[in-house]
Amino acid sequence: SMVSHPGSLAQQEARFGWKTVAPSLLLIALLIVYPVAYNLYLSFFEVKLSGQNEFVGFNNYIDLLADRAFYDSLTVTVIYVVGSTLGTTLLGLGVASLMNHKFPLRGLVRGLVLLPYIAPLISEVFAWQFIFDPVNGIYNHMTVEVLGISDERVNLIGTPGNALLVVIIFDIWKNFPFAYLMILSRLQSINNDLYEAATLDGATRWQRFWHITIPELRFVVGAIVMLRFIWNINKFDEVFLLAPNVKTLPIYTYFTAFTGTIEQGLAAAIAVVQFLLLIGLIFLYIRRVLKW
């Protein structure tokens, strides 16, 4: 019988490994690397919709850094991302902690909690727009007619400051089941002996939560915050459908690229700055917070 040389076997396995990941790498290159590279290329041009693009060097970036609207958009993005990420994670943690205890119909309630996350986005947006409708919406009906908190009806989604708050609350409600699922699965894998030993030592429920649960959840919560941060900084659909007057960076990029004077080179520059900002913040987060 023939015996393969160890080196050749390792080489064969390496070649097989590359062949199995090649389709995925090709797909990533086509769907991610190429658009990012092309976007970077466009950011150095004034894009002409009819005719040849004009090379302008760093002019788009210089214009961007002098643009007050860009800084306003950056501020809105920071408020939206921080508010929605923290809210989603904390609500997910709270609900997961509740669902980790036994109570009647727990299975049914656990399933219902997932509904905001799995329901179609467009139907949820229509429902929320109806809730906050200034004329027929239930929010104004409750605050004005029923509870008498306010004397006049307000158009929350129509005013940017209030709309930002609505969009943050919507994002928390829509996406907290993601955090809840991941945290609950981790909670259920924590060894119960730890809690029993702590109880025998006289630890209160709060002490058990703080000294056992939180350290055990550190990595899963860290991963949730990072994933939600990445998704929310790039979020377009939820914000645009619910309140397009909340100009986070993706919305601002869209309006710059496709409305008004149609400055696609400038829009590409915004996207590049957003991408670099995201990469930098993730790097800091991984090194300083997660300490990976």
C-alpha positions in Angstrom: 0.0 0.0 0.0 1.1 3.5 -0.8 1.9 5.8 2.2 1.6 9.6 1.5 4.3 11.9 2.6 3.1 14.0 5.6 4.2 17.2 3.8 2.2 16.3 0.7 -0.9 15.4 2.8 -0.7 18.8 4.6 -0.4 20.5 1.2 -3.4 18.6 -0.2 -5.5 19.6 2.9 -4.4 23.2 2.5 -5.3 23.2 -1.2 -8.7 21.6 -0.3 -9.2 24.2 2.3 -8.6 27.0 -0.2 -10.9 25.4 -2.7 -13.8 25.2 -0.2 -13.4 28.9 0.9 -12.7 30.2 -2.6 -16.4 30.7 -3.6 -17.1 32.6 -0.4 -14.0 34.8 -0.9 -15.0 35.5 -4.5 -18.5 36.5 -3.4 -17.0 38.8 -0.6 -14.7 40.4 -3.2 -17.5 41.0 -5.7 -20.1 42.2 -3.1 -17.9 44.1 -0.7 -14.3 44.8 -1.8 -15.1 46.0 -5.3 -17.9 48.5 -4.2 -15.7 49.8 -1.4 -12.7 50.3 -3.8 -14.9 51.9 -6.5 -16.5 54.2 -3.9 -13.0 55.3 -2.8 -12.1 55.9 -6.4 -15.3 58.0 -7.0 -14.6 60.2 -3.9 -11.7 61.8 -5.8 -13.9 62.9 -8.7 -16.7 65.2 -9.6 -19.2 62.7 -11.0 -20.8 63.9 -14.2 -24.0 62.1 -15.1 -23.6 63.0 -18.7 -20.0 62.7 -19.9 -16.5 62.2 -18.4 -15.9 62.4 -14.6 -13.6 65.2 -13.5 -10.7 64.4 -11.2 -10.8 66.9 -8.3 -8.3 65.3 -5.8 -9.2 65.9 -2.2 -11.7 68.7 -3.0 -14.8 66.6 -2.0 -13.2 65.9 1.4 -12.3 69.6 1.9 -15.9 70.5 1.0 -17.2 67.9 3.4 -15.1 69.1 6.3 -16.4 72.7 5.7 -20.1 71.5 5.4 -22.2 72.3 8.5 -24.8 69.7 7.4 -22.2 67.0 7.6 -21.4 67.7 11.3 -25.2 67.9 12.0 -25.6 64.5 10.4 -22.6 63.1 12.4 -24.2 64.4 15.6 -27.6 62.8 14.7 -25.8 59.5 13.9 -23.9 59.4 17.2 -27.1 60.1 19.2 -29.1 57.5 17.2 -26.3 54.8 17.3 -25.5 55.2 21.0 -29.2 55.4 22.1 -30.4 52.5 20.0 -27.4 50.2 20.8 -27.6 50.8 24.5 -31.4 50.6 24.6 -31.5 47.3 22.6 -28.8 45.6 24.7 -30.2 46.7 28.1 -33.8 45.8 27.2 -32.6 42.5 25.7 -30.7 41.8 29.0 -33.8 42.7 31.1 -36.2 40.6 29.1 -33.8 37.6 28.9 -33.4 37.7 32.7 -37.2 37.6 33.2 -37.6 34.8 30.7 -34.9 32.8 32.4 -37.3 32.2 35.3 -40.0 29.6 35.2 -43.6 30.8 35.0 -46.9 29.6 33.4 -47.0 29.9 29.5 -43.3 30.8 29.4 -42.9 29.1 26.0 -45.7 31.2 24.5 -44.4 34.5 25.9 -40.8 33.7 24.7 -42.2 33.2 21.2 -44.2 36.4 21.3 -41.2 38.4 22.3 -39.6 37.6 19.0 -42.5 39.1 16.9 -41.0 42.6 16.5 -37.8 41.2 15.1 -39.4 38.7 12.6 -42.4 40.8 11.4 -42.0 42.6 8.0 -40.4 46.0 8.4 -42.7 47.8 6.1 -45.9 46.7 8.0 -44.3 47.8 11.3 -43.3 51.2 9.9 -46.9 51.8 8.7 -48.2 50.8 12.1 -45.9 53.2 13.9 -46.7 56.0 11.5 -50.4 55.4 12.2 -49.8 55.5 16.0 -48.1 58.9 15.8 -50.3 60.3 13.0 -51.2 63.9 14.2 -54.9 63.6 13.2 -56.0 60.0 13.7 -53.2 58.5 15.7 -53.7 56.8 19.0 -50.7 58.6 20.6 -52.3 62.0 20.2 -55.7 60.6 21.2 -54.3 59.2 24.4 -52.2 62.3 25.4 -54.8 64.9 24.5 -58.3 63.5 24.9 -57.8 60.6 27.3 -55.0 61.5 29.7 -55.0 65.3 29.2 -51.2 65.5 29.3 -51.1 67.9 26.4 -53.5 70.6 25.1 -52.6 70.2 21.4 -51.8 67.5 19.0 -48.2 67.1 17.9 -46.6 65.7 14.8 -43.7 63.8 16.4 -42.5 62.2 13.2 -42.7 65.5 11.3 -40.3 67.4 13.6 -36.6 66.2 13.3 -35.8 66.3 17.1 -38.8 64.3 18.1 -38.5 62.1 15.1 -35.0 61.1 16.2 -36.4 60.0 19.5 -39.2 58.0 17.8 -36.7 56.3 15.5 -34.5 55.3 18.4 -37.4 53.9 20.3 -38.6 52.0 17.2 -35.1 50.6 16.7 -34.9 49.4 20.3 -38.4 47.8 20.1 -37.7 46.2 16.7 -34.2 44.8 17.5 -34.1 44.0 21.2 -35.2 40.4 20.5 -31.8 39.8 18.8 -30.0 40.7 22.1 -32.6 38.8 24.1 -32.1 35.6 22.2 -28.3 35.7 22.4 -28.3 36.6 26.1 -31.0 34.0 27.0 -29.1 31.2 25.3 -26.0 32.2 27.3 -27.9 32.5 30.6 -29.2 29.0 30.2 -25.7 27.6 29.8 -24.4 29.1 33.1 -23.8 26.3 35.6 -26.5 26.4 38.3 -24.0 25.2 40.9 -22.4 28.7 40.9 -25.8 30.2 42.0 -26.4 27.5 44.6 -22.9 28.0 46.1 -23.4 31.8 46.2 -26.8 31.4 47.9 -25.3 29.2 50.6 -22.6 31.8 51.1 -25.5 34.3 51.8 -25.3 36.3 48.5 -28.5 38.3 47.7 -30.2 38.0 44.3 -28.6 41.3 43.2 -25.1 40.1 44.3 -25.6 36.8 42.4 -26.6 38.8 39.3 -23.7 41.2 39.6 -20.9 38.8 40.5 -22.0 35.7 38.5 -24.4 36.6 35.7 -22.7 39.8 34.4 -19.1 38.3 34.2 -20.5 35.2 32.4 -22.4 37.5 30.0 -19.4 39.8 29.3 -18.4 38.4 25.9 -21.9 37.8 24.5 -23.0 41.4 25.5 -19.7 42.7 24.1 -20.4 41.0 20.8 -24.1 42.2 20.7 -23.0 45.8 21.3 -20.4 45.6 18.5 -22.8 44.0 16.0 -25.6 46.5 16.8 -23.1 49.3 16.5 -22.0 48.2 13.0 -25.6 47.6 11.9 -27.0 50.9 13.3 -24.2 53.1 11.9 -25.0 51.7 8.5 -28.8 51.6 9.0 -30.8 53.0 6.2 -34.2 51.2 5.7 -35.7 51.7 9.2 -34.8 55.3 9.5 -35.6 56.3 5.9 -39.0 54.5 5.9 -40.1 55.8 9.3 -38.7 59.4 9.3 -36.5 60.5 6.4 -36.0 63.9 8.1 -33.7 62.1 10.6 -30.5 62.6 8.6 -28.1 60.0 9.9 -25.0 59.5 7.7 -26.5 56.9 5.3 -29.6 59.1 4.8 -27.5 62.2 4.3 -25.3 60.3 1.8 -28.4 59.2 -0.1 -29.8 62.7 -0.3 -26.4 64.1 -1.4 -26.1 61.4 -4.1 -29.6 61.3 -5.6 -31.5 64.5 -4.8 -31.0 68.2 -5.4 -27.7 69.0 -7.1 -26.8 65.2 -7.3 -23.2 65.3 -6.0 -22.2 61.6 -6.2 -18.5 62.3 -5.7 -19.2 64.2 -2.4 -21.6 61.4 -1.4 -18.8 58.8 -2.0 -16.5 60.9 0.2 -19.1 60.8 3.0 -19.3 57.0 2.7 -15.5 56.8 2.8 -15.4 58.9 6.0 -18.2 56.8 7.5 -16.3 53.6 6.7 -13.0 54.8 8.2 -14.8 56.0 11.3 -16.5 52.6 11.7 -13.3 50.7 11.2 -11.4 53.0 13.7 -14.2 52.7 16.4 -14.5 48.9 16.0 -10.7 48.6 16.4 -10.7 50.7 19.5 -13.7 48.8 20.9 -12.1 45.4 20.4 -8.8 46.5 21.9 -10.0 48.6 24.8 -13.4 47.2 25.8 -13.4 43.5 24.7 -9.6 43.3 25.2 -9.4 40.5 22.5 
